[in-house]
Amino acid sequence: MNGEEEPKENGDPYSTRCTAPAPCAGTPNTQFRDPAYYYAVEVPNGSAGGAMSIELYDPSHWAGNRNDFVNNGNLLATGDRIDRAIDITYTLFAPDVTPSDPTDNVPIPGCSRTFTEQGPPASPGIQEWAPLCTVTASAGIYVLTVAVDGNERGITDFSFRSRLDGNLTNPIALYGLGSMSIDMIEGGVAPNFKLVKLEEIYAGTQLIISLFDPGDVSGGFANLTFRGEALPFECEYRVLDQAQNEIRAWGPDDSPGAAPCFLNTSGQRFNNEWVEFRYDVPDSYLCTGDCWITVDYNFAASASVTERTTWAARINGQPIHLLP
């Protein structure tokens, strides 16, 4: 996620308070929200009663040599950028009876932790796993929120994971609720990741996948292709400005009339814009595998990649599970 005064065009529509660089007086971002991101920690019935621990990787912010993507050459680092005083708070909330609304859950005592900006490696929470808390697991959907504080710039990356009775291999599911933010900084790679779980209950509906500020790449191509359950289907796409006003109406993708859905995002083609993809899910839709729509994101080896972007998905206006 980005600091509150990082320009919105640098890929985070929810954690930034302004649409222009700091100072941002007079340019408020109407999409700003606090906390910026909601994640699910879903415990199945068979795992209730176990000791569930949530751990955070690189939860503090430290940019090394200010703009060093891999923190002074450590390839395990997650890529914090711009050394500023950013505080990040992670909070775990208990399951409740309204799982479709992550904003009304009750926080669990002792399960909120704020990480301040840290110094070089060996400071707490820098390039290491740090505990958030351990609870006796209840079946249901816990909510993990991530919020940033401090009127500063900066881009800070993190990861989280769960343990059940000390084991990393467990049936607890971790996913984004409605949206999640992504940071990709390596050229010459073609990551494939799960994005949307399109279960059969969504047959006959319309799926919309939204990408904010995709394609921060220079010196080479950046192409994305939707596969998995979306492989047989063609899509339409449109473009909205940063305030979500339509600037290109729905129309064919970059491989018109042919599945799978494909788009060339190279050369900052969609800088500070939302790109939305629309699928009509057939009434006869059945999962062919695990129900996941996946994404191939292919970057040229020659490309300079600073692909800081945020992705969201919805079905008929409702949020849907996302995974990186």
ABEGO torsion letter per residue (X at the ends): XBBAABBAAAGBAAABABABBOBABGBBBAABBOBABBBBBBBBAAABGBBBBBBBBGABBBAEBGABAAGGGBAABAGBBEBBBBBBBBBBBBBBABAABAAABBBBBGABBBBBBBBBBGBBGBGBBBBABBBBBBBEBBBBBBBBBEBBBEBBBBBBBBBBGGBABBABBBBBBGBBBBBBABBGBBBBBBABBBBAAABGBBBBBBBBGBGBBBGEBBBBBBBEAAAABBBBBBBBBAAGBBABBBBBBABBGBOBBBBBABGGAABGBBBBBBBBBBAABBBABAGBBBBBBBBBAABBBBBBBBBBBBBGGBBBBBBX
